[in-house]
Amino acid sequence: MLPGPPLSAQDAFTTRFYTGCNRRICEGIDLTAGELVVYTSPSPLHPDRNEDGAAVFRVGDAVVIAVADGVGGLPGGAMASTRALEEIGRTLGELGGDVTESRLRNAVLDGIELAHRAIRETGDGGATTLAAVEILGRQLRTYHAGDSAILIFDADGELRLQTVAHSPVGYALESGLITEAEAFFHDHRNIIFNCLGLERIHIEFSSAIELDPGDTVLLATDGLFDNLTLAELSELSRGGELASVCQQLESVATERMNAPGGQAPSKPDDLTFATFRLAP
């Protein structure tokens, strides 16, 4: 893991972008709020391009973390994911250091809406999923559109929160119509009905959630969730240094991607995730 430079607390607004990365990047970031590790790598099927992206924004005392997945099979997927992260950064940057819960929430929502509009205006058919969290003090709020997801595990690996993928399979799984094992191998696993760039979208966001010491926040594109079970994610998130957690997530996901045909899930894809733990 590369130790990245800190996002300076002396500046009102600082950013870190991970877009268009056609090589493996795993970077730890020093945040006043807590530990953060960001990982991204291209799919083993097309190592020369990566349609995923991630970004970290420190604005005042708050941190916003986001991941995006350009929709595969559509032109402009990589451009769409990059544009989404850039527009969120633009609206957050306009806050300066004057950050309140309501201003932060409105800035993130405005950024997502502007990103959707900008992607549509390109006219190239690009689209992207998005998952983001804002953290202000111990309060966290989630935002997502599509099947990039956010999970929170407590110190014992128990699931505290899981966003629902905006897809037929995601809704069927949430309602209990299918099992997790059936979802991994479902014929419509790759279909989503909500993301930035489509004609109509909706942005799902949560109320504020209070983090507890030892909670692990995980944001990831479907390259992670299509290759590891919830039980495996829970086990890997429990205890240990955050850098070690990320290395294990990468190891298992990469091994699965390169070993199709077995009983375990396997879907080669771009892989991007960010993990955060609140400072004691």
C-alpha positions, 0 to 999 in steps of 0.5 A: 500500500502506498502511504499518500500525503495527508489531506491538509487540515490547514486548507478549507478544501482539499481533494484526491482523485483516482480516475482513469487508473490503468494500474493498481493503486492502493493508498492510505490517506491521513485524515483527522476524522480517521483512517482511510484506504482507497484501492482501484485496479482495472479488470483482468479482461482489459488491463489497459482501461479502468471505468471505475473512479474514486475521490476523497474530499476534505471540506472544513471539518467534513470528509466526503468519500465517493466511488463511481462505476462507468456502465460497461458496454456503453460509450463514455463509461469512464468519462461519466464516472470521472465527470460525476466525481468532478462535479461533486468536487465542484459543489463541495469546493464552493462551500469553502470552510463554512460547513454545516450538516445541511449545507454539506448535504445540499452540496453533495446532492447538487453535485450529483444532480449537476453530474447527471445533467452534464453526462446527459448533455455530452450525448455519448450515451455514457452512464455511471453508478455512484456511492458516496458518504459524508462524514462530519464528526461521528455523523455519516450520511450515505448517497447512492444511485445504481449498484455501487454500494455502501456497508457498515460493519461494527467492530465484531463484524456485525452488519449495521447498514447495507444499501440496496442495489438499484437493480431487479436482482438487488430488489429481489434479494432485499425482498427475500425472493431469491437467496444471495447464492442465487443472486450471484449467478442470476442471468440478470445480475448485470442489469441496473435501472437507476444510474447517472446518465439515464433519462430519469434517475433517483438519488437515495440518501439516508438520515444521519447515522452515528458511527461507533469506535471500531466501525468499518465503512466500506464503499465499493463498485460491483467488482467487489460485491460480485466476487465476495459474499456478505459473510466474507466481507463481514469476516474480513472487516473484523479487527486488524489494521485497515491496510490488512483488511484492504489487502485481503479484500483485494486478494480474494476478489482478484483470485475469484476473478481469475478462477471462473467456473467454481462454486464461488462467485466469479466475475472479472471487472474493474475493482474499486473500494474505499474503507474508513474507520473513525479515529478513537 
